[in-house]
Amino acid sequence: MLAALLLAHADVAVVVGAAATLFLVHRRDRDRMRRQRGEFFAQCLHLFESYRVTQNGLAYPVMSAKYLGYAVRLEPFVDDIAWRKIPSLWLKVTVLAPNPCSGVFDFLVRPRGGEFYSPSSELPHTLRVPEDWPQDALLCTDDPEGMPAIADMAPHMSHFADPQMKELLITPRGTRLVRQIWQAERAHYLVLRQAKFEGRSVEPSILASLLDAAIEISRSLAAPELQLRVA
């Protein structure tokens, strides 16, 4: 009887010890992931006049900054919703400068219905995509009369020559580009169903080009002739 009790206590001790070990390993892995993701902007800080970086839990950090005199917001996020799709890390680059339009312009390429970060599914009007624009795309708005003119947006379609570019969103409050930064390691995801990305820090040249493109679009909308047209 005593031997049985001792054996039972030993089994409990083994289980408790194993659980404690698993907990410590899990916490270590979470801490390492948080630190790694926290390095996303590490190589790019010199680009900005000022910046503030915040990070919640295991999410990638978000930056609010000043770039070339513009207030900007940078939001990397993981898209791992689709079960059969390799997860991606996307980056939303938003220039927080008012635009002289009353409606929303949203151009989303390669739509597959799972773009939770895009407002396209909530916009009531879907317009025909011009023939000389990328054709596997959605052009949506909440106000066809108040959105930026199609002709004025045509020159900016050249940014979608980059196959990683995903979306151009223009609202009265700002201009946003969305681009894929990395795709998860395929083998790691297929075996463990975890989104593991090879990179840690976004390339400064990629981030600067996105910021410059968004500012270029914002400036073109603020041109005097467009302001007169909207007025």
Secondary structure, 3 states (H helix, E strand, C coil): CHHHHHHHHHHHHHHHHHHHHHHHHHHHHHHHHHHHHCCCCCCCHHHCCEEEEECCCCCCCEEEEEECCEEEEEEEEEECCCCCCCCEEEEEEEECCCCCCCCCEEEEECCCCCCCCCCHHHCCEEECCCCCCCCCEEEEECCCCCCCCHHHHHHHHHHHHCCCEEEEEEECCEEEEEEEEEECCHHHHHHHCCCCCCCCCCCHHHHHHHHHHHHHHHHHHCCHHHHHHHC
